[in-house]
Amino acid sequence: MSRRRTLGTKKKIALLVSAATVAGGGAFVMASTSNATPPAPKSAAESTACLGLATALGNNEKFIADQQANPDAQSEARIANRQAVIEEIKRKQEASGCAVGESAQDSQAAQPSQPAQGGQQGGQQGGQQGGQQGGGAQPSQPAQSAPAENPGGGAAASGQQVCNGSTVTLSGEDGAPAASSNQFPAGTKLKVTNLDNNKSTTVEVTSVSGSCVLLNNAAFEQVREPGKFLIRRAVIEKVG
């Protein structure tokens, strides 16, 4: 009987040691998992989506700064609206794995030739081919670059290309498809074409922004590429 009790005690001790080892291993795994370093947020330079959101944030911040520098009777309401938009953009940055709060101003100089390829490249090719081939019709192609004479756009004629070289991003505002601009008055109709997917939308300017043209969420969805918050190659036309 005593031998049986001794063996039973040894088995119990072995089982307890095994259980402790398993529990310790599980705790180690859990600790290792909980201490794993989360992936670093992406910057605007690493992701097109993050660049678009950073640009949208920067444009809204610029708009607020302009309103604070030159206030009018509606500035307080406009600023409150844009601050709410900025918070929404920050939420999108976090959801997209981007650096929250990263801001970048819309740069027209960064993409000077892409939206106007038909004009600038046509002019260069027309001159070169006209000289090589001696054709009479080729030299007339530089006329396609005429919209560049009105890069701002406020006084542009209907049907004229405007905002040459400007990228297009979203304002972050909700509502029916619309646009905001710092160069066109409310009521102006603009056609925005994304050259990367050939999608277009025609919208009415309804408010002021810190960029030549910003599309609200609904309008941007009509022309965007999946997962992107920036249109690098865009053609913007004043149509009304």
CORZI-V879312 format. One record per backbone hydrogen bond with DSSP energy under -0.5 kcal/mol. NH is the residue of the N-H (numbers start at 0). CO is the residue of the C=O. Records with the same first field share a line. If there is no record, write none. Layout:
NH->CO + CO
This chain:
4->0
5->1
6->2
7->3
8->4
9->5
10->6
11->7
12->8
13->9
14->10
15->11
16->12
17->13
18->14
19->15
20->16
21->17
22->18
23->19
24->20
25->21
26->22
27->23
28->24
29->25
30->26
31->27
32->28
33->29
34->30
35->32
41->96
45->42
46->42
50->46
51->47
52->48
53->49
54->50
55->51
56->52
57->53 + 103
58->54
59->55
60->56
61->57
62->58
63->59
64->60
65->61
66->62
67->63
68->64
69->65
74->71
77->73
78->74
79->75
80->76
81->77
82->78
83->79
84->80
85->81
86->82
87->83
88->84
89->85
90->86
91->87
92->88
93->89
94->90
95->91
96->93
97->92
98->41
99->97
101->98
103->53
107->105
110->107 + 164
111->108
114->110
116->113
118->115
119->115
120->116
121->116
122->118
123->119
124->120
125->121
126->122
127->123
128->124
129->125
130->126
131->127
132->128
133->129
138->134
139->136
140->137
141->138
142->139
143->140
144->141
145->142
146->143
147->144
148->145
149->146
150->147
155->152
158->237
159->156
161->235
162->150
165->162
167->230
169->228
170->214
171->214
178->203
179->213
180->206
181->210
182->211
186->204
187->184
189->202
190->236
191->189 + 200
192->190 + 234
193->198
194->192 + 232
195->232
196->193
197->193
198->193
200->191
202->189 + 200
204->187
205->178
206->178
213->179
214->168
215->177
216->172
219->215
220->216
221->217 + 218
222->218 + 219
223->219
227->224
230->167
231->229
233->231
234->192
235->161
236->190
237->159
238->188 + 236
239->188
